[in-house]
Amino acid sequence: MGSANEVLHWYGQLSDTVKRMLALARARQWERLPELDTQCSTIMDQLRAVEPREQLGAAERERVRELVVRIRSDQDELTGIVRPQMTRLMRRMEQLRRQQEVNRAYRPLS
């Protein structure tokens, strides 16, 4: 069990990590996204494990709500940037797979 401060800490960490992911996606720096995605998963595990000993006060609840709104907004924008990239990647992989099949079918017999 944790304190209200721990709950706020982990939501803040999640918000900061998603914000960094968004900045990297905007800059098309894809190589760091998997690392930060793993960090998000770890933070989510911590949030699930932290159950506040005391009820969150009105100020803490409001801060959590603000952080969740920011996280969702950043995630939505991140998804909007990453999804088209993933679609292009999947299309390219399919093209390469088909090209390999054609190459195998028409390669000279030795």
CNS distance restraints for C-alpha pairs under 8 A (distance, minus, plus):
assign (resid   1 and name CA) (resid  49 and name CA) 7.50 0.50 0.50
assign (resid   1 and name CA) (resid  50 and name CA) 5.44 0.50 0.50
assign (resid   1 and name CA) (resid  51 and name CA) 4.91 0.50 0.50
assign (resid   1 and name CA) (resid  52 and name CA) 5.75 0.50 0.50
assign (resid   1 and name CA) (resid  53 and name CA) 5.86 0.50 0.50
assign (resid   2 and name CA) (resid   6 and name CA) 5.96 0.50 0.50
assign (resid   2 and name CA) (resid   7 and name CA) 7.26 0.50 0.50
assign (resid   2 and name CA) (resid  50 and name CA) 5.20 0.50 0.50
assign (resid   2 and name CA) (resid  51 and name CA) 5.60 0.50 0.50
assign (resid   2 and name CA) (resid  52 and name CA) 4.75 0.50 0.50
assign (resid   2 and name CA) (resid  53 and name CA) 5.85 0.50 0.50
assign (resid   3 and name CA) (resid   7 and name CA) 6.61 0.50 0.50
assign (resid   3 and name CA) (resid  50 and name CA) 7.90 0.50 0.50
assign (resid   3 and name CA) (resid  51 and name CA) 7.62 0.50 0.50
assign (resid   3 and name CA) (resid  52 and name CA) 4.85 0.50 0.50
assign (resid   3 and name CA) (resid  53 and name CA) 5.74 0.50 0.50
assign (resid   3 and name CA) (resid  54 and name CA) 6.88 0.50 0.50
assign (resid   4 and name CA) (resid   8 and name CA) 6.25 0.50 0.50
assign (resid   4 and name CA) (resid  52 and name CA) 5.60 0.50 0.50
assign (resid   4 and name CA) (resid  53 and name CA) 7.59 0.50 0.50
assign (resid   4 and name CA) (resid  54 and name CA) 7.05 0.50 0.50
assign (resid   4 and name CA) (resid  55 and name CA) 7.68 0.50 0.50
assign (resid   4 and name CA) (resid  56 and name CA) 5.94 0.50 0.50
assign (resid   4 and name CA) (resid  60 and name CA) 7.24 0.50 0.50
assign (resid   5 and name CA) (resid   9 and name CA) 5.95 0.50 0.50
assign (resid   6 and name CA) (resid  10 and name CA) 6.24 0.50 0.50
assign (resid   6 and name CA) (resid  50 and name CA) 7.31 0.50 0.50
assign (resid   6 and name CA) (resid  52 and name CA) 7.92 0.50 0.50
assign (resid   7 and name CA) (resid  11 and name CA) 6.33 0.50 0.50
assign (resid   7 and name CA) (resid  47 and name CA) 6.69 0.50 0.50
assign (resid   7 and name CA) (resid  50 and name CA) 6.60 0.50 0.50
assign (resid   7 and name CA) (resid  51 and name CA) 7.74 0.50 0.50
assign (resid   7 and name CA) (resid  52 and name CA) 6.99 0.50 0.50
assign (resid   8 and name CA) (resid  12 and name CA) 6.01 0.50 0.50
assign (resid   8 and name CA) (resid  60 and name CA) 7.22 0.50 0.50
assign (resid   8 and name CA) (resid  63 and name CA) 7.56 0.50 0.50
assign (resid   8 and name CA) (resid  64 and name CA) 6.50 0.50 0.50
assign (resid   9 and name CA) (resid  13 and name CA) 6.14 0.50 0.50
assign (resid  10 and name CA) (resid  14 and name CA) 6.10 0.50 0.50
assign (resid  10 and name CA) (resid  43 and name CA) 6.41 0.50 0.50
assign (resid  10 and name CA) (resid  46 and name CA) 7.15 0.50 0.50
assign (resid  10 and name CA) (resid  47 and name CA) 6.18 0.50 0.50
assign (resid  11 and name CA) (resid  15 and name CA) 6.11 0.50 0.50
assign (resid  11 and name CA) (resid  47 and name CA) 7.53 0.50 0.50
assign (resid  11 and name CA) (resid  64 and name CA) 6.81 0.50 0.50
assign (resid  11 and name CA) (resid  67 and name CA) 6.55 0.50 0.50
assign (resid  11 and name CA) (resid  68 and name CA) 7.58 0.50 0.50
assign (resid  12 and name CA) (resid  16 and name CA) 6.13 0.50 0.50
assign (resid  12 and name CA) (resid  67 and name CA) 6.77 0.50 0.50
assign (resid  13 and name CA) (resid  17 and name CA) 6.10 0.50 0.50
assign (resid  13 and name CA) (resid  43 and name CA) 7.26 0.50 0.50
assign (resid  14 and name CA) (resid  18 and name CA) 6.15 0.50 0.50
assign (resid  14 and name CA) (resid  40 and name CA) 6.11 0.50 0.50
assign (resid  14 and name CA) (resid  43 and name CA) 6.29 0.50 0.50
assign (resid  14 and name CA) (resid  44 and name CA) 7.65 0.50 0.50
assign (resid  14 and name CA) (resid  71 and name CA) 7.50 0.50 0.50
assign (resid  15 and name CA) (resid  19 and name CA) 6.08 0.50 0.50
assign (resid  15 and name CA) (resid  67 and name CA) 6.34 0.50 0.50
assign (resid  15 and name CA) (resid  68 and name CA) 7.67 0.50 0.50
assign (resid  15 and name CA) (resid  70 and name CA) 6.96 0.50 0.50
assign (resid  15 and name CA) (resid  71 and name CA) 5.26 0.50 0.50
assign (resid  16 and name CA) (resid  20 and name CA) 6.22 0.50 0.50
assign (resid  17 and name CA) (resid  21 and name CA) 6.24 0.50 0.50
assign (resid  17 and name CA) (resid  36 and name CA) 6.59 0.50 0.50
assign (resid  17 and name CA) (resid  39 and name CA) 7.49 0.50 0.50
assign (resid  17 and name CA) (resid  40 and name CA) 6.72 0.50 0.50
assign (resid  18 and name CA) (resid  22 and name CA) 6.18 0.50 0.50
assign (resid  18 and name CA) (resid  36 and name CA) 7.83 0.50 0.50
assign (resid  18 and name CA) (resid  40 and name CA) 7.45 0.50 0.50
assign (resid  18 and name CA) (resid  71 and name CA) 6.60 0.50 0.50
assign (resid  18 and name CA) (resid  74 and name CA) 6.61 0.50 0.50
assign (resid  18 and name CA) (resid  75 and name CA) 6.82 0.50 0.50
assign (resid  19 and name CA) (resid  23 and name CA) 6.29 0.50 0.50
assign (resid  19 and name CA) (resid  71 and name CA) 7.67 0.50 0.50
assign (resid  19 and name CA) (resid  74 and name CA) 6.34 0.50 0.50
assign (resid  20 and name CA) (resid  24 and name CA) 6.21 0.50 0.50
assign (resid  21 and name CA) (resid  25 and name CA) 6.12 0.50 0.50
assign (resid  21 and name CA) (resid  32 and name CA) 7.98 0.50 0.50
assign (resid  21 and name CA) (resid  33 and name CA) 6.00 0.50 0.50
assign (resid  21 and name CA) (resid  36 and name CA) 6.58 0.50 0.50
assign (resid  21 and name CA) (resid  37 and name CA) 7.91 0.50 0.50
assign (resid  21 and name CA) (resid  78 and name CA) 7.44 0.50 0.50
assign (resid  22 and name CA) (resid  26 and name CA) 6.10 0.50 0.50
assign (resid  22 and name CA) (resid  74 and name CA) 6.56 0.50 0.50
assign (resid  22 and name CA) (resid  75 and name CA) 7.63 0.50 0.50
assign (resid  22 and name CA) (resid  77 and name CA) 7.33 0.50 0.50
assign (resid  22 and name CA) (resid  78 and name CA) 5.27 0.50 0.50
assign (resid  23 and name CA) (resid  27 and name CA) 6.30 0.50 0.50
assign (resid  24 and name CA) (resid  28 and name CA) 6.05 0.50 0.50
assign (resid  24 and name CA) (resid  29 and name CA) 5.07 0.50 0.50
assign (resid  24 and name CA) (resid  30 and name CA) 6.82 0.50 0.50
assign (resid  24 and name CA) (resid  32 and name CA) 7.49 0.50 0.50
assign (resid  24 and name CA) (resid  33 and name CA) 7.30 0.50 0.50
assign (resid  25 and name CA) (resid  29 and name CA) 5.84 0.50 0.50
assign (resid  25 and name CA) (resid  30 and name CA) 6.28 0.50 0.50
assign (resid  25 and name CA) (resid  33 and name CA) 7.69 0.50 0.50
assign (resid  25 and name CA) (resid  78 and name CA) 6.79 0.50 0.50
assign (resid  25 and name CA) (resid  81 and name CA) 6.66 0.50 0.50
assign (resid  25 and name CA) (resid  82 and name CA) 7.02 0.50 0.50
assign (resid  26 and name CA) (resid  81 and name CA) 7.24 0.50 0.50
assign (resid  29 and name CA) (resid  33 and name CA) 7.71 0.50 0.50
assign (resid  30 and name CA) (resid  34 and name CA) 8.00 0.50 0.50
assign (resid  32 and name CA) (resid  36 and name CA) 6.51 0.50 0.50
assign (resid  33 and name CA) (resid  37 and name CA) 5.96 0.50 0.50
assign (resid  34 and name CA) (resid  38 and name CA) 6.22 0.50 0.50
assign (resid  35 and name CA) (resid  39 and name CA) 6.42 0.50 0.50
assign (resid  36 and name CA) (resid  40 and name CA) 6.23 0.50 0.50
assign (resid  37 and name CA) (resid  41 and name CA) 6.42 0.50 0.50
assign (resid  38 and name CA) (resid  42 and name CA) 6.32 0.50 0.50
assign (resid  39 and name CA) (resid  43 and name CA) 6.13 0.50 0.50
assign (resid  40 and name CA) (resid  44 and name CA) 6.10 0.50 0.50
assign (resid  41 and name CA) (resid  45 and name CA) 6.25 0.50 0.50
assign (resid  42 and name CA) (resid  46 and name CA) 6.35 0.50 0.50
assign (resid  43 and name CA) (resid  47 and name CA) 6.20 0.50 0.50
assign (resid  44 and name CA) (resid  48 and name CA) 6.21 0.50 0.50
assign (resid  45 and name CA) (resid  49 and name CA) 6.24 0.50 0.50
assign (resid  46 and name CA) (resid  50 and name CA) 6.12 0.50 0.50
assign (resid  47 and name CA) (resid  51 and name CA) 7.79 0.50 0.50
assign (resid  52 and name CA) (resid  56 and name CA) 7.49 0.50 0.50
assign (resid  56 and name CA) (resid  60 and name CA) 5.67 0.50 0.50
assign (resid  56 and name CA) (resid  61 and name CA) 5.94 0.50 0.50
assign (resid  57 and name CA) (resid  61 and name CA) 6.10 0.50 0.50
assign (resid  58 and name CA) (resid  62 and name CA) 6.10 0.50 0.50
assign (resid  59 and name CA) (resid  63 and name CA) 6.19 0.50 0.50
assign (resid  60 and name CA) (resid  64 and name CA) 6.14 0.50 0.50
assign (resid  61 and name CA) (resid  65 and name CA) 6.11 0.50 0.50
assign (resid  62 and name CA) (resid  66 and name CA) 6.19 0.50 0.50
assign (resid  63 and name CA) (resid  67 and name CA) 6.18 0.50 0.50
assign (resid  64 and name CA) (resid  68 and name CA) 6.07 0.50 0.50
assign (resid  65 and name CA) (resid  69 and name CA) 6.17 0.50 0.50
assign (resid  66 and name CA) (resid  70 and name CA) 6.26 0.50 0.50
assign (resid  67 and name CA) (resid  71 and name CA) 6.02 0.50 0.50
assign (resid  68 and name CA) (resid  72 and name CA) 6.08 0.50 0.50
assign (resid  69 and name CA) (resid  73 and name CA) 6.14 0.50 0.50
assign (resid  70 and name CA) (resid  74 and name CA) 6.06 0.50 0.50
assign (resid  71 and name CA) (resid  75 and name CA) 5.98 0.50 0.50
assign (resid  72 and name CA) (resid  76 and name CA) 6.06 0.50 0.50
assign (resid  73 and name CA) (resid  77 and name CA) 6.38 0.50 0.50
assign (resid  74 and name CA) (resid  78 and name CA) 5.99 0.50 0.50
assign (resid  75 and name CA) (resid  79 and name CA) 5.99 0.50 0.50
assign (resid  76 and name CA) (resid  80 and name CA) 6.25 0.50 0.50
assign (resid  77 and name CA) (resid  81 and name CA) 6.40 0.50 0.50
assign (resid  78 and name CA) (resid  82 and name CA) 6.05 0.50 0.50
assign (resid  79 and name CA) (resid  83 and name CA) 5.58 0.50 0.50
assign (resid  80 and name CA) (resid  84 and name CA) 7.16 0.50 0.50
assign (resid  81 and name CA) (resid  85 and name CA) 7.08 0.50 0.50
assign (resid  82 and name CA) (resid  86 and name CA) 6.19 0.50 0.50
assign (resid  83 and name CA) (resid  87 and name CA) 6.15 0.50 0.50
assign (resid  84 and name CA) (resid  88 and name CA) 6.19 0.50 0.50
assign (resid  85 and name CA) (resid  89 and name CA) 6.14 0.50 0.50
assign (resid  86 and name CA) (resid  90 and name CA) 6.07 0.50 0.50
assign (resid  87 and name CA) (resid  91 and name CA) 6.18 0.50 0.50
assign (resid  88 and name CA) (resid  92 and name CA) 6.10 0.50 0.50
assign (resid  89 and name CA) (resid  93 and name CA) 6.12 0.50 0.50
assign (resid  90 and name CA) (resid  94 and name CA) 6.21 0.50 0.50
assign (resid  91 and name CA) (resid  95 and name CA) 6.26 0.50 0.50
assign (resid  92 and name CA) (resid  96 and name CA) 6.22 0.50 0.50
assign (resid  93 and name CA) (resid  97 and name CA) 6.14 0.50 0.50
assign (resid  94 and name CA) (resid  98 and name CA) 6.21 0.50 0.50
assign (resid  95 and name CA) (resid  99 and name CA) 6.11 0.50 0.50
assign (resid  96 and name CA) (resid 100 and name CA) 6.15 0.50 0.50
assign (resid  97 and name CA) (resid 101 and name CA) 6.37 0.50 0.50
assign (resid  98 and name CA) (resid 102 and name CA) 6.26 0.50 0.50
assign (resid  99 and name CA) (resid 103 and name CA) 6.08 0.50 0.50
assign (resid 100 and name CA) (resid 104 and name CA) 6.09 0.50 0.50
assign (resid 101 and name CA) (resid 105 and name CA) 6.09 0.50 0.50
assign (resid 102 and name CA) (resid 106 and name CA) 6.17 0.50 0.50
assign (resid 103 and name CA) (resid 107 and name CA) 5.69 0.50 0.50
